[in-house]
Amino acid sequence: MKVTAVDVQYEVAPPRERPIRDALQTLDGGGTVRVQIEAQDGLADRVTGRSSTGFGRLRAAPAVLAQLIEQELAPAVIGQDPFLIRGIRDRLWQLTDYHGSTGLSLLGISAIDVALWDLVGQALRQPVWRLLGAARDRMPAYAMVGWLNFSVEELKPIAERAASQGFKAVKVKVGSPTLEEDVARIQAVRQTIGPEMKLMVDANQVFSVPEALIRGRVYQELGCFWFEEPLRADDHAGLAELADKLDMRIASGENDFGVRQFRDLFQRRAVDVVQPDLRRAGGATECLEIAALANAFGVAYASHGGGAHLHLLAAMPNAIYMESGYLPQGRTLVDGCIPLPEAPGFSQPEW
Ligand SMILES: [Mg+2]
């Protein structure tokens, strides 16, 4: 089987009526890049694999990424056997080495990798999780519902809705101007969801080490399950210091790129929960390798975002959560979990 075409499309989303906000960024719009890879085996039917990459902001990025994939990466994929996914991945890293394989290049490499895995699933008529040797048939999910621009009063019905959809864990943003405001947010959500559900907090990289220590000691007193991105994502030494000094779990990884950056996190014992993003970390292949490495270090894995990641989480013995938002109206989880889909490739659950 040979890849015959790589098609790239992008779109820019209209501005959000009410931008959402975390402690670092205002997410006011964004866009999507879609990759479609076609392959053919002699005269047999054509097979297609697809992926998409979303941007919460950066209006020019979808166009730049589409061009990078189309002009630089795609020519190296056309003519290749789509089943040689790790070979293609290594070739693309080599190709982009001169200007940097991480950052936007790796978003492109990831998009191609995910589309190739989807294509393999389509060709074999199996969901990707079944090709990987799954560890489970359902995946616990948590709801990220507490954006920082939501007031304390707004947070309560939001958390209530997540609980009513069957989530057993929710996450809220912290990193408000004062610790008191963070505490009010956490207490309001805790009051709403009761003592049994897990509650995670996410600071989106904004603290210094001293501030993260002061706030982290309070968050852990309040029983929060993990403290996500307390520091800049590339401050692995700082994260290691926090992991050492705080009792609560330190989580990071959504802004790390490639398995070797993750190796550094693990070697420094900088995280208790690692959170790769399928778009940025390097695609399905890279995420599976990161998970295996994390497992060897005794580090739990929780995806940043969901979607196709669900299939990979199913195959990771150390996966504890998939990140989700609300479910569509009328849908609920099963025992706090998303059942794995049966359709071929990277199909998503029916909801
Ligand atoms: Mg986060």
Residues whose N, C-alpha, C, O or C-beta is under 5 A from the ligand:
A	BS01	MG	D202
